[in-house]
């Protein structure tokens, strides 16, 4: 969606981001960038605040991607109440012997007020986009 002002962007994000945030592809200055938009609920008297962060891909060797190895990894890194969710997540973030993580460091706001396009996307789509475009 084309965004013509900071206020228009805030209204779009309020309507479309219901949880703590969303990944997005933003186009401005003839560049497309993957970002994470974090929603800070009830930030001040004006309501919610949305802070953007650039997406940086990290990767870790994860050669053995069979179910038993993934389960063992999740048992060490996730709490017991979310084992199955963790297994599915790790499976979705592994490719060709690598486990990927999308790191989104907090930085000062950097997006211009006018955006050529703002499209909210899933984490899986963000990973694929980064792998195919950077």
N, CA, C and O atoms as a printed pandas DataFrame, in Angstrom:
     atom_number atom_name residue_name chain_id  residue_number  x_coord  y_coord  z_coord
0              1         N          UNK        A               1    0.841   -1.173    0.000
1              2        CA          UNK        A               1    0.000    0.000    0.000
2              3         C          UNK        A               1    0.887    1.238    0.000
3              4         O          UNK        A               1    1.868    1.301    0.741
4              5         N          UNK        A               2    0.558    2.189   -0.802
5              6        CA          UNK        A               2    1.246    3.479   -0.835
6              7         C          UNK        A               2    0.905    4.234    0.442
7              8         O          UNK        A               2   -0.255    4.279    0.852
8              9         N          UNK        A               3    1.912    4.822    1.063
9             10        CA          UNK        A               3    1.736    5.586    2.295
10            11         C          UNK        A               3    2.176    7.016    2.013
11            12         O          UNK        A               3    3.304    7.254    1.580
12            13         N          UNK        A               4    1.272    7.970    2.263
13            14        CA          UNK        A               4    1.539    9.363    1.917
14            15         C          UNK        A               4    1.952   10.245    3.089
15            16         O          UNK        A               4    2.344   11.395    2.888
16            17         N          UNK        A               5    1.871    9.727    4.302
17            18        CA          UNK        A               5    2.252   10.541    5.462
18            19         C          UNK        A               5    2.500    9.642    6.671
19            20         O          UNK        A               5    2.120    8.471    6.683
20            21         N          UNK        A               6    3.136   10.207    7.671
21            22        CA          UNK        A               6    3.398    9.481    8.906
22            23         C          UNK        A               6    2.086    9.105    9.583
23            24         O          UNK        A               6    1.961    8.007   10.125
24            25         N          UNK        A               7    1.118    9.999    9.554
25            26        CA          UNK        A               7   -0.189    9.739   10.160
26            27         C          UNK        A               7   -0.926    8.615    9.424
27            28         O          UNK        A               7   -1.560    7.770   10.056
28            29         N          UNK        A               8   -0.842    8.607    8.105
29            30        CA          UNK        A               8   -1.466    7.544    7.308
30            31         C          UNK        A               8   -0.827    6.191    7.620
31            32         O          UNK        A               8   -1.522    5.179    7.705
32            33         N          UNK        A               9    0.487    6.176    7.790
33            34        CA          UNK        A               9    1.185    4.938    8.138
34            35         C          UNK        A               9    0.714    4.430    9.498
35            36         O          UNK        A               9    0.454    3.237    9.658
36            37         N          UNK        A              10    0.603    5.332   10.482
37            38        CA          UNK        A              10    0.162    4.918   11.812
38            39         C          UNK        A              10   -1.241    4.318   11.753
39            40         O          UNK        A              10   -1.496    3.292   12.383
40            41         N          UNK        A              11   -2.139    4.930   11.018
41            42        CA          UNK        A              11   -3.505    4.400   10.902
42            43         C          UNK        A              11   -3.507    3.023   10.243
43            44         O          UNK        A              11   -4.221    2.122   10.683
44            45         N          UNK        A              12   -2.707    2.859    9.185
45            46        CA          UNK        A              12   -2.612    1.565    8.506
46            47         C          UNK        A              12   -2.094    0.494    9.468
47            48         O          UNK        A              12   -2.635   -0.610    9.518
48            49         N          UNK        A              13   -1.061    0.815   10.220
49            50        CA          UNK        A              13   -0.474   -0.154   11.143
50            51         C          UNK        A              13   -1.425   -0.476   12.289
51            52         O          UNK        A              13   -1.510   -1.632   12.703
52            53         N          UNK        A              14   -2.138    0.511   12.808
53            54        CA          UNK        A              14   -3.111    0.265   13.878
54            55         C          UNK        A              14   -4.199   -0.707   13.421
55            56         O          UNK        A              14   -4.641   -1.562   14.188
56            57         N          UNK        A              15   -4.617   -0.569   12.182
57            58        CA          UNK        A              15   -5.661   -1.445   11.645
58            59         C          UNK        A              15   -5.161   -2.849   11.326
59            60         O          UNK        A              15   -5.935   -3.806   11.369
60            61         N          UNK        A              16   -3.889   -2.981   11.009
61            62        CA          UNK        A              16   -3.395   -4.248   10.472
62            63         C          UNK        A              16   -2.425   -5.024   11.349
63            64         O          UNK        A              16   -2.177   -6.199   11.082
64            65         N          UNK        A              17   -1.879   -4.419   12.369
65            66        CA          UNK        A              17   -0.994   -5.146   13.286
66            67         C          UNK        A              17   -1.717   -5.262   14.615
67            68         O          UNK        A              17   -1.855   -4.282   15.347
68            69         N          UNK        A              18   -2.172   -6.453   14.918
69            70        CA          UNK        A              18   -2.939   -6.693   16.143
70            71         C          UNK        A              18   -2.081   -7.249   17.267
71            72         O          UNK        A              18   -2.411   -7.065   18.438
72            73         N          UNK        A              19   -0.991   -7.924   16.938
73            74        CA          UNK        A              19   -0.124   -8.522   17.953
74            75         C          UNK        A              19    1.029   -7.577   18.263
75            76         O          UNK        A              19    0.902   -6.361   18.116
76            77         N          UNK        A              20    2.149   -8.141   18.693
77            78        CA          UNK        A              20    3.284   -7.306   19.085
78            79         C          UNK        A              20    4.042   -6.708   17.905
79            80         O          UNK        A              20    4.857   -5.805   18.092
80            81         N          UNK        A              21    3.788   -7.193   16.707
81            82        CA          UNK        A              21    4.466   -6.629   15.556
82            83         C          UNK        A              21    4.287   -7.462   14.309
83            84         O          UNK        A              21    3.570   -8.462   14.304
84            85         N          UNK        A              22    4.958   -7.030   13.243
85            86        CA          UNK        A              22    4.870   -7.728   11.971
86            87         C          UNK        A              22    6.107   -7.431   11.135
87            88         O          UNK        A              22    6.695   -6.353   11.221
88            89         N          UNK        A              23    6.483   -8.405   10.333
89            90        CA          UNK        A              23    7.488   -8.161    9.315
90            91         C          UNK        A              23    6.823   -7.422    8.166
91            92         O          UNK        A              23    5.610   -7.513    7.973
92            93         N          UNK        A              24    7.625   -6.693    7.409
93            94        CA          UNK        A              24    7.087   -5.934    6.279
94            95         C          UNK        A              24    8.166   -5.766    5.219
95            96         O          UNK        A              24    9.362   -5.811    5.506
96            97         N          UNK        A              25    7.718   -5.574    4.006
97            98        CA          UNK        A              25    8.594   -5.109    2.937
98            99         C          UNK        A              25    8.191   -3.666    2.667
99           100         O          UNK        A              25    7.025   -3.377    2.402
100          101         N          UNK        A              26    9.160   -2.768    2.737
101          102        CA          UNK        A              26    8.876   -1.359    2.472
102          103         C          UNK        A              26    9.699   -0.913    1.274
103          104         O          UNK        A              26   10.860   -1.288    1.116
104          105         N          UNK        A              27    9.076   -0.115    0.451
105          106        CA          UNK        A              27    9.745    0.429   -0.722
106          107         C          UNK        A              27    9.785    1.941   -0.581
107          108         O          UNK        A              27    8.755    2.591   -0.402
108          109         N          UNK        A              28   10.999    2.494   -0.665
109          110        CA          UNK        A              28   11.201    3.942   -0.660
110          111         C          UNK        A              28   12.560    4.223   -1.286
111          112         O          UNK        A              28   13.470    3.399   -1.200
112          113         N          UNK        A              29   12.696    5.372   -1.907
113          114        CA          UNK        A              29   13.949    5.749   -2.570
114          115         C          UNK        A              29   14.446    4.667   -3.528
115          116         O          UNK        A              29   15.649    4.431   -3.638
116          117         N          UNK        A              30   13.520    4.016   -4.214
117          118        CA          UNK        A              30   13.829    2.979   -5.203
118          119         C          UNK        A              30   14.492    1.742   -4.615
119          120         O          UNK        A              30   15.173    1.012   -5.336
120          121         N          UNK        A              31   14.309    1.488   -3.316
121          122        CA          UNK        A              31   14.851    0.298   -2.667
122          123         C          UNK        A              31   13.739   -0.408   -1.909
123          124         O          UNK        A              31   12.842    0.224   -1.351
124          125         N          UNK        A              32   13.819   -1.736   -1.902
125          126        CA          UNK        A              32   12.902   -2.529   -1.084
126          127         C          UNK        A              32   13.703   -3.050    0.099
127          128         O          UNK        A              32   14.798   -3.587   -0.066
128          129         N          UNK        A              33   13.147   -2.885    1.293
129          130        CA          UNK        A              33   13.842   -3.326    2.493
130          131         C          UNK        A              33   12.911   -4.156    3.371
131          132         O          UNK        A              33   11.758   -3.782    3.586
132          133         N          UNK        A              34   13.416   -5.291    3.882
133          134        CA          UNK        A              34   12.639   -6.037    4.868
134          135         C          UNK        A              34   12.847   -5.391    6.245
135          136         O          UNK        A              34   13.973   -5.067    6.624
136          137         N          UNK        A              35   11.761   -5.212    6.975
137          138        CA          UNK        A              35   11.859   -4.629    8.307
138          139         C          UNK        A              35   10.916   -5.354    9.262
139          140         O          UNK        A              35   10.003   -6.064    8.839
140          141         N          UNK        A              36   11.153   -5.163   10.540
141          142        CA          UNK        A              36   10.251   -5.600   11.597
142          143         C          UNK        A              36    9.623   -4.334   12.161
143          144         O          UNK        A              36   10.325   -3.366   12.452
144          145         N          UNK        A              37    8.309   -4.338   12.316
145          146        CA          UNK        A              37    7.614   -3.208   12.923
146          147         C          UNK        A              37    7.061   -3.682   14.260
147          148         O          UNK        A              37    6.191   -4.551   14.312
148          149         N          UNK        A              38    7.575   -3.100   15.340
149          150        CA          UNK        A              38    7.169   -3.475   16.692
150          151         C          UNK        A              38    6.070   -2.531   17.167
151          152         O          UNK        A              38    6.184   -1.312   17.037
152          153         N          UNK        A              39    5.014   -3.104   17.714
153          154        CA          UNK        A              39    3.902   -2.309   18.227
154          155         C          UNK        A              39    4.061   -2.149   19.739
155          156         O          UNK        A              39    4.082   -3.131   20.480
156          157         N          UNK        A              40    4.171   -0.918   20.174
157          158        CA          UNK        A              40    4.190   -0.598   21.597
158          159         C          UNK        A              40    2.803   -0.066   21.949
159          160         O          UNK        A              40    2.462    1.073   21.628
160          161         N          UNK        A              41    2.006   -0.911   22.617
161          162        CA          UNK        A              41    0.621   -0.551   22.922
162          163         C          UNK        A              41    0.538    0.527   23.992
163          164         O          UNK        A              41    1.293    0.536   24.964
164          165         N          UNK        A              42   -0.419    1.447   23.774
165          166        CA          UNK        A              42   -0.693    2.521   24.732
166          167         C          UNK        A              42    0.585    3.257   25.142
167          168         O          UNK        A              42    0.817    3.508   26.325
168          169         N          UNK        A              43    1.392    3.590   24.169
169          170        CA          UNK        A              43    2.685    4.218   24.411
170          171         C          UNK        A              43    2.548    5.557   25.144
171          172         O          UNK        A              43    3.272    5.834   26.100
172          173         N          UNK        A              44    1.618    6.368   24.683
173          174        CA          UNK        A              44    1.396    7.672   25.308
174          175         C          UNK        A              44   -0.044    8.099   25.071
175          176         O          UNK        A              44   -0.881    7.285   24.683
176          177         N          UNK        A              45   -0.331    9.370   25.304
177          178        CA          UNK        A              45   -1.714    9.850   25.141
178          179         C          UNK        A              45   -2.224    9.746   23.704
179          180         O          UNK        A              45   -3.428    9.841   23.466
180          181         N          UNK        A              46   -1.317    9.551   22.749
181          182        CA          UNK        A              46   -1.708    9.381   21.346
182          183         C          UNK        A              46   -1.957    7.921   20.976
183          184         O          UNK        A              46   -2.279    7.618   19.827
184          185         N          UNK        A              47   -1.810    7.022   21.938
185          186        CA          UNK        A              47   -2.068    5.602   21.680
186          187         C          UNK        A              47   -0.804    4.814   21.433
187          188         O          UNK        A              47    0.206    5.005   22.110
188          189         N          UNK        A              48   -0.868    3.922   20.452
189          190        CA          UNK        A              48    0.237    3.017   20.154
190          191         C          UNK        A              48    1.356    3.725   19.389
191          192         O          UNK        A              48    1.140    4.726   18.706
192          193         N          UNK        A              49    2.552    3.169   19.530
193          194        CA          UNK        A              49    3.715    3.644   18.787
194          195         C          UNK        A              49    4.263    2.455   18.021
195          196         O          UNK        A              49    4.321    1.346   18.553
196          197         N          UNK        A              50    4.663    2.673   16.786
197          198        CA          UNK        A              50    5.221    1.625   15.944
198          199         C          UNK        A              50    6.658    1.994   15.613
199          200         O          UNK        A              50    6.924    3.056   15.050
200          201         N          UNK        A              51    7.583    1.108   15.969
201          202        CA          UNK        A              51    8.996    1.368   15.738
202          203         C          UNK        A              51    9.547    0.338   14.759
203          204         O          UNK        A              51    9.380   -0.866   14.952
204          205         N          UNK        A              52   10.192    0.813   13.725
205          206        CA          UNK        A              52   10.749   -0.072   12.706
206          207         C          UNK        A              52   12.171   -0.479   13.059
207          208         O          UNK        A              52   12.903    0.256   13.721
208          209         N          UNK        A              53   12.543   -1.671   12.600
209          210        CA          UNK        A              53   13.890   -2.190   12.796
210          211         C          UNK        A              53   14.314   -2.923   11.525
211          212         O          UNK        A              53   13.512   -3.646   10.934
212          213         N          UNK        A              54   15.551   -2.745   11.102
213          214        CA          UNK        A              54   16.022   -3.460    9.911
214          215         C          UNK        A              54   16.155   -4.953   10.209
215          216         O          UNK        A              54   16.417   -5.344   11.347
216          217         N          UNK        A              55   15.974   -5.772    9.194
217          218        CA          UNK        A              55   16.116   -7.221    9.337
218          219         C          UNK        A              55   17.496   -7.644    8.852
219          220         O          UNK        A              55   17.904   -7.326    7.735
220          221         N          UNK        A              56   18.204   -8.364    9.711
221          222        CA          UNK        A              56   19.514   -8.890    9.368
222          223         C          UNK        A              56   19.475  -10.403    9.547
223          224         O          UNK        A              56   18.995  -10.902   10.564
224          225         N          UNK        A              57   19.971  -11.114    8.576
225          226        CA          UNK        A              57   19.930  -12.568    8.618
226          227         C          UNK        A              57   21.184  -13.133    9.268
227          228         O          UNK        A              57   22.307  -12.773    8.914
228          229         N          UNK        A              58   20.969  -14.025   10.226
229          230        CA          UNK        A              58   22.059  -14.781   10.843
230          231         C          UNK        A              58   21.842  -16.235   10.496
231          232         O          UNK        A              58   20.705  -16.679   10.336
232          233         N          UNK        A              59   22.945  -16.992   10.379
233          234        CA          UNK        A              59   22.797  -18.415   10.089
234          235         C          UNK        A              59   23.796  -19.214   10.901
235          236         O          UNK        A              59   24.904  -18.772   11.206
236          237         N          UNK        A              60   23.346  -20.421   11.236
237          238        CA          UNK        A              60   24.134  -21.326   12.057
238          239         C          UNK        A              60   24.127  -22.696   11.399
239          240         O          UNK        A              60   23.099  -23.135   10.882
240          241         N          UNK        A              61   25.269  -23.371   11.416
241          242        CA          UNK        A              61   25.330  -24.727   10.840
242          243         C          UNK        A              61   24.341  -25.623   11.577
243          244         O          UNK        A              61   24.296  -25.646   12.807
244          245         N          UNK        A              62   23.560  -26.352   10.809
245          246        CA          UNK        A              62   22.550  -27.255   11.356
246          247         C          UNK        A              62   22.409  -28.394   10.354
247          248         O          UNK        A              62   21.357  -28.570    9.739
248          249         N          UNK        A              63   23.478  -29.158   10.198
249          250        CA          UNK        A              63   23.548  -30.155    9.128
250          251         C          UNK        A              63   22.517  -31.261    9.250
251          252         O          UNK        A              63   21.863  -31.608    8.267
252          253         N          UNK        A              64   22.362  -31.821   10.445
253          254        CA          UNK        A              64   21.432  -32.928   10.619
254          255         C          UNK        A              64   20.048  -32.357   10.950
255          256         O          UNK        A              64   19.816  -31.879   12.060
256          257         N          UNK        A              65   19.148  -32.412    9.988
257          258        CA          UNK        A              65   17.824  -31.818   10.166
258          259         C          UNK        A              65   16.725  -32.874   10.309
259          260         O          UNK        A              65   15.560  -32.610   10.011
260          261         N          UNK        A              66   17.105  -34.079   10.771
261          262        CA          UNK        A              66   16.070  -35.095   10.971
262          263         C          UNK        A              66   15.234  -34.731   12.204
263          264         O          UNK        A              66   15.642  -33.899   13.015
264          265         N          UNK        A              67   14.077  -35.353   12.334
265          266        CA          UNK        A              67   13.131  -35.019   13.400
266          267         C          UNK        A              67   13.726  -35.180   14.796
267          268         O          UNK        A              67   13.468  -34.358   15.675
268          269         N          UNK        A              68   14.516  -36.227   15.010
269          270        CA          UNK        A              68   15.092  -36.478   16.336
270          271         C          UNK        A              68   16.071  -35.362   16.726
271          272         O          UNK        A              68   16.073  -34.914   17.872
272          273         N          UNK        A              69   16.890  -34.919   15.792
273          274        CA          UNK        A              69   17.855  -33.856   16.076
274          275         C          UNK        A              69   17.144  -32.540   16.355
275          276         O          UNK        A              69   17.523  -31.806   17.268
276          277         N          UNK        A              70   16.123  -32.244   15.577
277          278        CA          UNK        A              70   15.362  -31.011   15.803
278          279         C          UNK        A              70   14.675  -31.068   17.166
279          280         O          UNK        A              70   14.695  -30.086   17.909
280          281         N          UNK        A              71   14.071  -32.204   17.499
281          282        CA          UNK        A              71   13.411  -32.341   18.807
282          283         C          UNK        A              71   14.415  -32.136   19.942
283          284         O          UNK        A              71   14.119  -31.447   20.918
284          285         N          UNK        A              72   15.599  -32.734   19.815
285          286        CA          UNK        A              72   16.631  -32.585   20.840
286          287         C          UNK        A              72   17.048  -31.114   20.987
287          288         O          UNK        A              72   17.213  -30.624   22.104
288          289         N          UNK        A              73   17.214  -30.423   19.871
289          290        CA          UNK        A              73   17.571  -29.005   19.897
290          291         C          UNK        A              73   16.482  -28.187   20.590
291          292         O          UNK        A              73   16.781  -27.329   21.421
292          293         N          UNK        A              74   15.229  -28.450   20.253
293          294        CA          UNK        A              74   14.113  -27.702   20.842
294          295         C          UNK        A              74   13.985  -27.987   22.333
295          296         O          UNK        A              74   13.657  -27.087   23.106
296          297         N          UNK        A              75   14.240  -29.225   22.746
297          298        CA          UNK        A              75   14.171  -29.566   24.172
298          299         C          UNK        A              75   15.136  -28.721   25.004
299          300         O          UNK        A              75   14.860  -28.419   26.165
300          301         N          UNK        A              76   16.262  -28.344   24.408
301          302        CA          UNK        A              76   17.262  -27.551   25.121
302          303         C          UNK        A              76   16.955  -26.055   25.056
303          304         O          UNK        A              76   17.281  -25.315   25.985
304          305         N          UNK        A              77   16.340  -25.612   23.980
305          306        CA          UNK        A              77   16.190  -24.168   23.763
306          307         C          UNK        A              77   14.784  -23.613   24.002
307          308         O          UNK        A              77   14.630  -22.396   24.102
308          309         N          UNK        A              78   13.761  -24.453   24.096
309          310        CA          UNK        A              78   12.385  -23.983   24.282
310          311         C          UNK        A              78   11.842  -24.556   25.587
311          312         O          UNK        A              78   12.333  -25.573   26.076
312          313         N          UNK        A              79   10.829  -23.901   26.147
313          314        CA          UNK        A              79   10.232  -24.468   27.355
314          315         C          UNK        A              79    9.270  -25.590   26.980
315          316         O          UNK        A              79    8.799  -25.669   25.845
316          317         N          UNK        A              80    8.986  -26.455   27.950
317          318        CA          UNK        A              80    8.202  -27.668   27.706
318          319         C          UNK        A              80    6.795  -27.396   27.181
319          320         O          UNK        A              80    6.244  -28.220   26.451
320          321         N          UNK        A              81    6.210  -26.270   27.534
321          322        CA          UNK        A              81    4.841  -25.961   27.113
322          323         C          UNK        A              81    4.728  -25.633   25.630
323          324         O          UNK        A              81    3.623  -25.590   25.090
324          325         N          UNK        A              82    5.852  -25.403   24.968
325          326        CA          UNK        A              82    5.815  -24.989   23.564
326          327         C          UNK        A              82    6.661  -25.874   22.659
327          328         O          UNK        A              82    7.153  -25.416   21.628
328          329         N          UNK        A              83    6.832  -27.136   23.037
329          330        CA          UNK        A              83    7.687  -28.048   22.281
330          331         C          UNK        A              83    7.262  -28.198   20.821
331          332         O          UNK        A              83    8.078  -28.032   19.914
332          333         N          UNK        A              84    6.012  -28.506   20.601
333          334        CA          UNK        A              84    5.555  -28.740   19.220
334          335         C          UNK        A              84    5.651  -27.473   18.386
335          336         O          UNK        A              84    6.023  -27.520   17.213
336          337         N          UNK        A              85    5.319  -26.358   18.983
337          338        CA          UNK        A              85    5.456  -25.068   18.294
338          339         C          UNK        A              85    6.925  -24.819   17.946
339          340         O          UNK        A              85    7.238  -24.357   16.849
340          341         N          UNK        A              86    7.813  -25.125   18.877
341          342        CA          UNK        A              86    9.244  -24.953   18.649
342          343         C          UNK        A              86    9.768  -25.833   17.536
343          344         O          UNK        A              86   10.576  -25.396   16.717
344          345         N          UNK        A              87    9.308  -27.079   17.505
345          346        CA          UNK        A              87    9.737  -28.004   16.453
346          347         C          UNK        A              87    9.320  -27.480   15.085
347          348         O          UNK        A              87   10.124  -27.464   14.153
348          349         N          UNK        A              88    8.080  -27.054   14.964
349          350        CA          UNK        A              88    7.604  -26.523   13.677
350          351         C          UNK        A              88    8.360  -25.258   13.288
351          352         O          UNK        A              88    8.685  -25.050   12.119
352          353         N          UNK        A              89    8.634  -24.419   14.278
353          354        CA          UNK        A              89    9.363  -23.181   14.001
354          355         C          UNK        A              89   10.771  -23.480   13.488
355          356         O          UNK        A              89   11.196  -22.921   12.478
356          357         N          UNK        A              90   11.486  -24.351   14.174
357          358        CA          UNK        A              90   12.853  -24.677   13.759
358          359         C          UNK        A              90   12.839  -25.296   12.361
359          360         O          UNK        A              90   13.693  -24.975   11.534
360          361         N          UNK        A              91   11.888  -26.171   12.097
361          362        CA          UNK        A              91   11.782  -26.753   10.749
362          363         C          UNK        A              91   11.573  -25.662    9.699
363          364         O          UNK        A              91   12.135  -25.734    8.605
364          365         N          UNK        A              92   10.768  -24.657   10.031
365          366        CA          UNK        A              92   10.478  -23.600    9.063
366          367         C          UNK        A              92   11.661  -22.672    8.822
367          368         O          UNK        A              92   11.702  -21.964    7.815
368          369         N          UNK        A              93   12.619  -22.672    9.736
369          370        CA          UNK        A              93   13.751  -21.752    9.624
370          371         C          UNK        A              93   15.042  -22.453    9.196
371          372         O          UNK        A              93   16.107  -21.836    9.213
372          373         N          UNK        A              94   14.967  -23.726    8.815
373          374        CA          UNK        A              94   16.153  -24.445    8.352
374          375         C          UNK        A              94   16.099  -24.629    6.843
375          376         O          UNK        A              94   15.047  -24.887    6.259
376          377         N          UNK        A              95   17.267  -24.488    6.236
377          378        CA          UNK        A              95   17.416  -24.681    4.797
378          379         C          UNK        A              95   18.821  -25.210    4.522
379          380         O          UNK        A              95   19.804  -24.618    4.967
380          381         N          UNK        A              96   18.920  -26.301    3.805
381          382        CA          UNK        A              96   20.195  -26.792    3.268
382          383         C          UNK        A              96   21.340  -26.791    4.284
383          384         O          UNK        A              96   22.433  -26.307    3.990
384          385         N          UNK        A              97   21.089  -27.335    5.478
385          386        CA          UNK        A              97   22.146  -27.457    6.469
386          387         C          UNK        A              97   22.385  -26.212    7.316
387          388         O          UNK        A              97   23.381  -26.127    8.033
388          389         N          UNK        A              98   21.480  -25.256    7.234
389          390        CA          UNK        A              98   21.611  -24.015    8.007
390          391         C          UNK        A              98   20.314  -23.731    8.773
391          392         O          UNK        A              98   19.215  -23.980    8.276
392          393         N          UNK        A              99   20.465  -23.210    9.977
393          394        CA          UNK        A              99   19.350  -22.687   10.754
394          395         C          UNK        A              99   19.460  -21.173   10.689
395          396         O          UNK        A              99   20.484  -20.601   11.063
396          397         N          UNK        A             100   18.408  -20.529   10.216
397          398        CA          UNK        A             100   18.414  -19.082   10.047
398          399         C          UNK        A             100   17.656  -18.395   11.170
399          400         O          UNK        A             100   16.705  -18.938   11.732
400          401         N          UNK        A             101   18.099  -17.198   11.479
401          402        CA          UNK        A             101   17.430  -16.344   12.451
402          403         C          UNK        A             101   17.363  -14.941   11.851
403          404         O          UNK        A             101   18.352  -14.441   11.314
404          405         N          UNK        A             102   16.210  -14.320   11.943
405          406        CA          UNK        A             102   16.088  -12.937   11.489
406          407         C          UNK        A             102   16.266  -12.050   12.708
407          408         O          UNK        A             102   15.409  -12.007   13.591
408          409         N          UNK        A             103   17.376  -11.352   12.745
409          410        CA          UNK        A             103   17.688  -10.445   13.844
410          411         C          UNK        A             103   17.193   -9.053   13.457
411          412         O          UNK        A             103   17.388   -8.596   12.331
412          413         N          UNK        A             104   16.558   -8.402   14.404
413          414        CA          UNK        A             104   15.991   -7.077   14.143
414          415         C          UNK        A             104   16.436   -6.115   15.236
415          416         O          UNK        A             104   15.680   -5.853   16.172
416          417         N          UNK        A             105   17.656   -5.584   15.131
417          418        CA          UNK        A             105   18.162   -4.722   16.192
418          419         C          UNK        A             105   17.367   -3.421   16.287
419          420         O          UNK        A             105   16.970   -2.841   15.276
420          421         N          UNK        A             106   17.147   -2.982   17.512
421          422        CA          UNK        A             106   16.421   -1.730   17.703
422          423         C          UNK        A             106   17.334   -0.573   17.321
423          424         O          UNK        A             106   18.476   -0.479   17.772
424          425         N          UNK        A             107   16.809    0.288   16.493
425          426        CA          UNK        A             107   17.529    1.477   16.034
426          427         C          UNK        A             107   16.568    2.657   16.101
427          428         O          UNK        A             107   15.373    2.483   16.340
428          429         N          UNK        A             108   17.091    3.839   15.892
429          430        CA          UNK        A             108   16.233    5.022   15.830
430          431         C          UNK        A             108   15.332    4.917   14.596
431          432         O          UNK        A             108   15.719    4.285   13.612
432          433         N          UNK        A             109   14.140    5.522   14.627
433          434        CA          UNK        A             109   13.267    5.500   13.445
434          435         C          UNK        A             109   14.029    5.999   12.213
435          436         O          UNK        A             109   14.764    6.985   12.279
436          437         N          UNK        A             110   13.841    5.304   11.097
437          438        CA          UNK        A             110   14.592    5.657    9.891
438          439         C          UNK        A             110   13.729    5.768    8.639
439          440         O          UNK        A             110   14.205    6.264    7.618
440          441         N          UNK        A             111   12.477    5.322    8.687
441          442        CA          UNK        A             111   11.646    5.375    7.488
442          443         C          UNK        A             111   11.207    6.804    7.194
443          444         O          UNK        A             111   10.887    7.566    8.106
444          445         N          UNK        A             112   11.195    7.158    5.912
445          446        CA          UNK        A             112   10.641    8.471    5.562
446          447         C          UNK        A             112    9.122    8.457    5.746
447          448         O          UNK        A             112    8.518    7.389    5.851
448          449         N          UNK        A             113    8.520    9.614    5.783
449          450        CA          UNK        A             113    7.070    9.703    5.963
450          451         C          UNK        A             113    6.304    9.129    4.774
451          452         O          UNK        A             113    5.251    8.515    4.948
452          453         N          UNK        A             114    6.828    9.327    3.575
453          454        CA          UNK        A             114    6.172    8.834    2.358
454          455         C          UNK        A             114    6.865    7.542    1.926
455          456         O          UNK        A             114    8.083    7.498    1.754
456          457         N          UNK        A             115    6.055    6.489    1.753
457          458        CA          UNK        A             115    6.566    5.195    1.309
458          459         C          UNK        A             115    5.882    4.818    0.002
459          460         O          UNK        A             115    4.668    4.971   -0.129
460          461         N          UNK        A             116    6.643    4.332   -0.953
461          462        CA          UNK        A             116    6.060    3.875   -2.215
462          463         C          UNK        A             116    5.184    2.658   -1.991
463          464         O          UNK        A             116    4.164    2.485   -2.658
464          465         N          UNK        A             117    5.593    1.803   -1.033
465          466        CA          UNK        A             117    4.792    0.620   -0.724
466          467         C          UNK        A             117    5.137    0.135    0.681
467          468         O          UNK        A             117    6.286    0.202    1.116
468          469         N          UNK        A             118    4.126   -0.348    1.368
469          470        CA          UNK        A             118    4.276   -0.991    2.675
470          471         C          UNK        A             118    3.396   -2.225    2.642
471          472         O          UNK        A             118    2.170   -2.130    2.584
472          473         N          UNK        A             119    4.041   -3.392    2.679
473          474        CA          UNK        A             119    3.317   -4.658    2.631
474          475         C          UNK        A             119    3.720   -5.497    3.833
475          476         O          UNK        A             119    4.898   -5.805    4.009
476          477         N          UNK        A             120    2.748   -5.868    4.662
477          478        CA          UNK        A             120    3.016   -6.722    5.813
478          479         C          UNK        A             120    3.157   -8.161    5.338
479          480         O          UNK        A             120    2.404   -8.614    4.476
480          481         N          UNK        A             121    4.133   -8.883    5.908
481          482        CA          UNK        A             121    4.443  -10.246    5.470
482          483         C          UNK        A             121    4.688  -11.134    6.689
483          484         O          UNK        A             121    4.845  -10.638    7.804
484          485         N          UNK        A             122    4.718  -12.434    6.471
485          486        CA          UNK        A             122    5.015  -13.393    7.535
486          487         C          UNK        A             122    6.532  -13.513    7.709
487          488         O          UNK        A             122    7.305  -13.069    6.860
488          489         N          UNK        A             123    6.938  -14.116    8.818
489          490        CA          UNK        A             123    8.354  -14.349    9.057
490          491         C          UNK        A             123    8.935  -15.297    8.003
491          492         O          UNK        A             123   10.052  -15.093    7.527
492          493         N          UNK        A             124    8.174  -16.332    7.642
493          494        CA          UNK        A             124    8.639  -17.270    6.614
494          495         C          UNK        A             124    8.855  -16.586    5.274
495          496         O          UNK        A             124    9.848  -16.843    4.594
496          497         N          UNK        A             125    7.929  -15.716    4.895
497          498        CA          UNK        A             125    8.077  -14.977    3.641
498          499         C          UNK        A             125    9.274  -14.041    3.724
499          500         O          UNK        A             125   10.015  -13.889    2.752
500          501         N          UNK        A             126    9.465  -13.413    4.885
501          502        CA          UNK        A             126   10.609  -12.517    5.072
502          503         C          UNK        A             126   11.912  -13.289    4.888
503          504         O          UNK        A             126   12.822  -12.814    4.207
504          505         N          UNK        A             127   12.009  -14.465    5.484
505          506        CA          UNK        A             127   13.209  -15.285    5.333
506          507         C          UNK        A             127   13.451  -15.603    3.866
507          508         O          UNK        A             127   14.565  -15.425    3.373
508          509         N          UNK        A             128   12.434  -16.068    3.167
509          510        CA          UNK        A             128   12.592  -16.397    1.743
510          511         C          UNK        A             128   13.008  -15.175    0.933
511          512         O          UNK        A             128   13.869  -15.267    0.058
512          513         N          UNK        A             129   12.396  -14.036    1.226
513          514        CA          UNK        A             129   12.733  -12.812    0.484
514          515         C          UNK        A             129   14.197  -12.456    0.693
515          516         O          UNK        A             129   14.909  -12.158   -0.266
516          517         N          UNK        A             130   14.650  -12.486    1.945
517          518        CA          UNK        A             130   16.052  -12.142    2.230
518          519         C          UNK        A             130   16.985  -13.129    1.531
519          520         O          UNK        A             130   17.968  -12.715    0.916
520          521         N          UNK        A             131   16.695  -14.412    1.616
521          522        CA          UNK        A             131   17.555  -15.411    0.984
522          523         C          UNK        A             131   17.630  -15.212   -0.529
523          524         O          UNK        A             131   18.676  -15.455   -1.131
524          525         N          UNK        A             132   16.555  -14.780   -1.139
525          526        CA          UNK        A             132   16.505  -14.622   -2.585
526          527         C          UNK        A             132   16.937  -13.243   -3.089
527          528         O          UNK        A             132   17.149  -13.065   -4.288
528          529         N          UNK        A             133   17.069  -12.277   -2.194
529          530        CA          UNK        A             133   17.317  -10.903   -2.653
530          531         C          UNK        A             133   18.546  -10.228   -2.058
531          532         O          UNK        A             133   18.823   -9.071   -2.372
532          533         N          UNK        A             134   19.272  -10.916   -1.225
533          534        CA          UNK        A             134   20.455  -10.258   -0.641
534          535         C          UNK        A             134   21.676  -11.109   -0.791
535          536         O          UNK        A             134   22.760  -10.716   -0.360
